[in-house]
Structure formats: C-alpha cells, structure tokens
Amino acid sequence: MEIIGKSIIRKDAFEKVTGKARYTHDHHSVTMLSGKVVISPYGHAKIVAIDTTEAAKMPGVRAILAGEHFPLTGEAIRDKPPIAVDKVRHHGEAVALVVADTPTQAKAAADKIKVQYELLPVVNSPTQAFQKGAPLVHERLGEYKKESDVYPVPGTNIATHVKIRKGNMEKGWAESDTVVEASFSLAPSDHVAMETRCSIAEILPEGTIKITTSSQAPFMVKKLISDYFNEDIGKIIVETPLVGGAYGGKAPVHLEILAYLGSKAVGGLPVKVLNSREEDILMSPCHIGLDAKIKLGADRSGKIHVAEIRYLWDGGAFSDKAIDLTRAGAVDCTGPYNIENLWCDSYCMYTNHPYASPFRGFSHSELSFAIERTMDLLAGKLEMDPLELRYRNALMPGHTTPTRVLLNNSNIGNLQKCIEKLRGLFRWDEGPIKELNERYIRVKGVSCSWKTSTIDPNAPSGVILTFNRDGSINLMSGVVEIGTGTKTALAQILAERLKMDVDKIHVRMDVDTQTTPEHWKTVASRGIYMAGRALLAAAEDVINQLIEVASTVLRAPKEDLTVAHSRVFFRDNPSFGVHFKDICYGYKYPNGNAIGGQIIGRGNFILRHLTGLDPETGAGNPGPEWTVAAYGVEVEFDRRDYTYRVVKAATVVDIGTVINEKAARGQVMGAMSMGIAFAGRETFYFDELGRVLNPQLRTYRPLRYGENPEYLVDFVYTPDLQAAYGARGVGEHGLMGMPGALGNALSVASGVSLHHLPLIPELIWKTKEGRGSATI
C-alpha cells in the first residue's frame, strides 16, 4: 500500500503548532453573555434557602436561575436536575446560574448568592452505598424515567445491576486445585484535558437553537436537548470545533444544558458557560471509581476453570454514562482470558461523589487492575511465570466471551503473539528482578487487556465527499477531532482507495450537525472502524460516478477503466484517460455541450448483528471486535523510603493494520503516560462531608513533562475483516494495562501485595506497616 502505514503529517498540525487553531472558547460575538455557575460546597445536603437579592442588583446581571424545577436529565435514567433543587448530591453540583454581560460581572454576582444548607449523611464509597441501611442518594429512584435495559433497585443505591452467568460454577470449583481471592479499590479521579469544558448557546428569533460546544458527541447533544426540553430536533444545530483533549470526559451532555437554559432566560441571546479548572474537576463528569472482589480457581497446570467477580462501580451522584460503564465492565469482566465457568455481578452504585463519565478505556483499565493483580497472585501461588500463566489462558478463536460470543480469526486479536513479542521487547527472560544495591531494586511487572465497544447496536456513521474544480476532494465526517488524528487517518484511507495524493484531500475539521453527516459519538476507539467503512462506501460511490462519466467521454466500456493518481484511464493503456478536474463537475465537449454534473459521493455504515444482553445471564453480542494487548512496567524502587520511579513501560497491541505509523505510536505512548499517572498518583481525596480535597492542579498531579519513562511500543497484525484495511482501534489500549503492570511490579519490589490505587509511597508504607489505606 502506498499511503496506509505511512507517517503522514496530521491535517490539523499547522493550525495547532502555530496557535491558529480555534477551540470553543475562542468563539466570541459582540452580544455574547457569560454564565457563571454557583456550585455546592458539600457532598450531600438539603437546600434550605437561596437568597439571590443582592446578586440580582449587581451590575450587568441579566438573569439568575436557581430553585427552579427543570426537566430531569440523564442518558440512561432521568435522575439529574440541571440545577439542584431541594438538595445537592455531590460537591460541585450546580446550585445556581448567573447570566451577566461579562465573566467578571457574572462571577461577582455569583459570589453574592447566599445558600443555606442542612447537612445530610454522606455516602462516600460504592461499598458503603451497597450496605443495607445506607443513606439514599435518590429517594425516588423508582419514579424516574429510564431506558428499558436499565435495572435500578428502588429503595437502594443501585442504579443498575448487570449479571453475567456462564457455565457451571460447581463444576468449575471442582476442577480447581488452587483458589485465590482478593479485593481491590480505586477512587474517582479526573480526565485533566488541557481544554476545560466550554459551551455556547443561542436561540434565534425564529426558534433555531445554535450550540457551539467542546464535545465528543455533538449529535447526542442535538438529540438530548430535543428529548429533555421537547424542542424541534430539526431546529437544533450543534457545532463542534477542534477539541483540546477529552478522553471520554466530553462525551456526556452537561454544560450544553446550562448554556441552553441561560440563553432561554435572556431572550435567546448567546450565552457562554466556561469551566475554570476547579469547576471542570468538581462540577463536570469525572473518571469512575471501583471496588472489586475477584475469586479465581485453577488447576495445577495453570488453566483457570472458574471466576467469581463482583464490581461495585462508583457512579457518583447521577447515573448518566455510569450505566454504560457498568455494562462494559461486565461484558469484558474476566480480562482477555478463557474462563468457561463464570459468575459476575456488576453494580452501578450511587454515591455522593461527582458523577462518572467514560475515561479512556471505558471501565477496562479499572477492572484490568483488579484482574491482573489477581492473575499475579495466582501465578505466585502456582509458582508459575506470570507471563506464562497469561499465555496459557489467553482467549483465542474458538473460545467464547463472558457473554457467549464465539470468537474467530477476525473478531479477536492474537494475545499470545502480543505476549511473545512483549517477552522479547521487554527482555522478560533476563529476569523480573535486578538487585542494584542494598537500597535500590529494579522490578518488572506485566499485564494484559482486551476491550470491545459496548455502543448502541444501531450506531451510525456517514461520510460525504465533494470535489473542488482542480480535482481535489473535500472529506466530511461527523467524527470529532479530539487529538487522536482520526481525520488524518480517514484522509489516508481515501487516498489509498483512490490511489491519489493525500495532500489533494482536504478534511473538514469542524462538525456542524446540520451539514455534516452523523457519526454517533467519537468514543470507544470506533472512529476509524465506523467512519472508515462509511468512507470506503463513499469512495466506491465516487469511483462509480467518475467511471460513468469517463466511459462516455472516452467511448469505452466501464469495465475497461480504472482510477488512480486523480485520473480515470484505460487499464491496459494508462496514458489514455481523463483527469478528475475535467469530469468532477461534468464534462464539456468542444462545441459547448455538457454531460454529467457535480459528483458528490456518499457512504454510510451501521453496526451489524449486535444485541442487548439477556438480563438474567448476560448472553448477547455487545460489540463488533476485541482488541488485545500485553504490557510491561519496570520500576526502580527505594526500599528505605518506598519511593520509586518508572524506568520503562512497554505495550504490544494487536492493531490489525497500522494506518499512520507515528500517529499510532504517539497514541499508545500518550495512553501509557495517562495510565501510569492514573495508577501512580491521580485520584480524588474525599473528606467526611464528601468534599474533594484536591480540585486544583497544585494538588491533583498528572504526570509532568520529564517524569516519563522510556516507552517501548510494538504491534501485532491480525486484521479485522470488517474494518477498513483491517485496522483495529488503538486510542485507548496503551492505558488499560498500566495500572495492573505497575501494581504487579511494585508488589514484588515492596514485598507486600498492593490492592488500591493510586500506588503512592504512602500507600506502600502503610500497607507494609499494616496501617490501612493512604490519605492525602
């Protein structure tokens, strides 16, 4: 292939490196007003009174929204008031919205709003939420409108319960000589995208609603604003420019609702709501937390026969996307291992924490930490090489998933090849432990992961291709450019199919739901998979139209013609043909007659043969394919003070086919960096009132520049026969195994089994000394 696999410079590179790129906050107008949100200082409290008298008198104030009952929102369960009424359920929940002429005036007025609270008991973990008699986050859970595949339990904090039942548990335990059981936990955390969330809404005089927003899902914004507020969906236009990082955090619909309500309150004038960093951490959806219990049974050879799993997901104060995360955690609950007898309960729990959204990996990095730590415990008990244990139990074609999908050579990558390649790349056979001196030791840890995409079974993607008069092509897709380089990869796919110069393909970066064909959401590593297929269909449409016109011009059968290098020509005589520019807007004969017309290509794709899950057994087909990967982390550990540094991190992904070499490696390295930071330092610390104690970047610490280890990345190539050129998703997969691999390395290095994230020195010390969990 001429273009696929090459390191093409990104289509958005020049704009970004020169600072010319425009994000949502860069959009201004003379009439634009500013919205400022007043947030709750507590995790759980009654709203006794709100006094807006002084705020309303402040200069520039146009409207104050507080204490008003708006329609409830939420994707799976309508459980979230846009602005809190009666009580607040998490630290950071919106209590009031001030709309004023300027950001300074809006903040000054917001600071004048007085709210009187009466504290309520706080639910501070999913395990606490699961206990009988726990305080209820939602007393009226049974009354909420919900989707049909959601199973809340009224009178409890259970937003949904997903069951996976496979095989015969008694048989599995009877066949097991060795059993390991362990519990794991991690608190919610943040996405820390460089661009904080921002939304602008305007309602035009004739009723058109225009929303500009930093979102991964502009078409879902359009749909939900229509659903929630009974607006005409055809009059809602959502525009999304370049997005400065998202990682799943900008998939939910949130600030868009506040901007819409703010605009409605001021007669339709444009209103911008921009999060400060602290608001972005506290008010907007966060990275989900988890309490897990894993029990595995295996025979003496290391074959795992049975697993019993319970996941309690920290969905936070509102269920929204946490429902989907809970389901995704259930369908891939075992990690990438063949376990024929399985019992898994995956619960979405309400707590008084910020509510959850997807995070790069969609609940898989969290469950993988629990599974992969348990795998190492099993390897230790069996006195077996941890990598060998994983190799022996790797899922392969002919096996079935937890939801009973039969795997084949296309829908599952080759984990055993990933493990083999990791063994050499990571120099595992040199030994996992290297003593440096009495104080320092270097230790390697390994892990594996897999992931499918539990997205809507009818999720669509469309592509439109138009020509410029020089024969170059405009590519339009609803995929949002969130930093992944997906739209550049789409240009490469088109260039490869048409055998033309990729520089002659111009990609529209912004998305406009009125003129851009729909792409469901830019999530789940599905951009290339879905839009790539739609693009190939559009390319075929264009080829057929070009050849149709050219066959008349060249007076030749269509079967004799082919397309390449921006020309249509004879297969057996390439010198005889016609250029795109001469036929893409119709062909004009010397006498002035014309044939054809403007060529517009269109293509679409919809997922096939996906199903919901059986509510009692979990049986069903949740996703189109599974990407697998193997990982290694090497740490240098200080046995005196329990500090450490990550020396190397390795990932081998079965990518199917590489579309853009450097972009793919960059995606994996970036994900590894996020995974190491999530595993080693990033978390929310809560006090007894449910308050987040570290909502600033001074105290919430992602990995800083210069703290990164040496990254090793390699690929295995098992094509997905459904995908464009066989390419599998890769945007999330460098992250998912980092927590498990780091936990395994540090457990060996410290001589104590570590079961909680983040893996900070204080936690290691307290675990070693038997002092309980670490705190800030």
Number of C-alpha atoms within 10 A of each C-alpha: 8 12 21 21 18 16 16 19 14 17 21 18 13 12 11 13 9 8 9 9 16 15 18 24 19 8 12 12 7 6 9 19 26 26 32 30 26 25 21 25 19 26 29 28 23 17 19 12 13 15 14 19 11 13 22 19 12 16 14 18 22 20 19 24 17 19 16 14 12 15 15 16 23 21 20 20 24 20 23 20 19 22 25 22 18 14 19 28 30 31 24 25 29 25 26 25 25 29 30 29 17 18 19 13 21 27 19 19 26 27 15 17 20 15 15 12 19 12 15 17 16 26 28 22 27 29 19 16 24 20 11 10 11 16 20 20 28 21 12 12 20 14 10 15 14 16 11 8 14 17 18 21 13 16 17 23 29 26 27 24 22 26 23 25 20 22 16 14 18 10 13 21 20 13 17 18 15 16 18 18 15 16 17 21 23 25 23 23 25 25 25 22 17 11 18 24 28 23 26 32 30 26 21 15 10 7 13 17 25 20 27 25 30 30 36 28 26 33 25 21 25 26 15 19 20 16 14 16 15 10 17 15 15 13 17 22 21 24 25 25 24 21 26 19 22 26 26 25 25 31 23 23 26 20 25 27 23 26 29 26 21 32 27 18 16 18 13 20 19 26 29 33 28 22 21 16 18 15 20 24 26 30 24 25 31 27 30 28 25 27 21 23 18 23 18 26 24 23 18 13 11 21 19 29 25 28 25 19 22 19 30 25 34 32 35 31 27 29 29 25 23 31 28 22 26 29 25 24 27 27 29 26 33 26 27 25 26 21 26 20 21 22 20 25 19 24 31 29 32 31 34 31 36 32 28 29 30 25 27 26 28 29 28 26 28 29 29 27 32 30 29 25 29 24 25 29 21 24 19 13 12 19 12 15 13 20 22 16 20 27 18 15 18 21 24 21 14 11 18 18 26 29 23 19 16 15 18 14 14 19 23 27 30 26 28 21 20 24 27 15 19 26 20 11 16 23 13 16 8 10 9 18 17 14 11 11 9 9 11 18 18 23 25 27 28 33 31 32 31 29 30 24 21 22 19 15 17 14 15 18 27 26 27 23 23 20 21 17 14 14 19 20 24 17 22 25 28 31 32 27 26 23 15 20 21 26 29 25 27 26 28 27 26 25 24 18 21 21 18 20 18 20 14 16 23 20 18 18 22 20 26 20 21 15 13 19 22 25 29 25 22 25 26 22 22 24 27 24 22 25 31 30 25 24 31 23 20 23 24 16 17 23 19 16 20 25 25 16 21 29 21 14 16 17 9 14 13 17 10 13 21 20 23 18 13 20 24 24 24 21 14 10 10 15 9 12 19 21 18 24 17 15 27 26 21 18 20 15 10 7 6 7 8 13 13 17 14 15 20 18 21 21 22 21 21 18 17 11 12 16 15 15 19 16 15 11 17 23 21 19 21 24 23 22 23 23 27 28 30 31 32 30 31 26 22 22 24 19 16 10 12 18 16 19 15 21 18 17 28 26 33 29 32 29 26 25 22 26 27 23 14 15 23 24 21 17 20 26 24 16 23 29 23 25 26 29 23 27 27 24 18 26 24 27 18 20 15 12 20 24 25 24 13 18 19 16 12 8 12 18 16 20 16 9 6 6 12 18 18 14 17 20 21 17 20 22 18 21 23 24 15 17 21 22 21 18 22 31 26 25 27 26 33 33 28 33 33 36 33 35 30 29 29 30 29 27 21 18 26 20 12 14 19 21 25 23 26 24 24 18 18 16 21 27 21 14 19 16 10 9 10 12 14 18 11 11
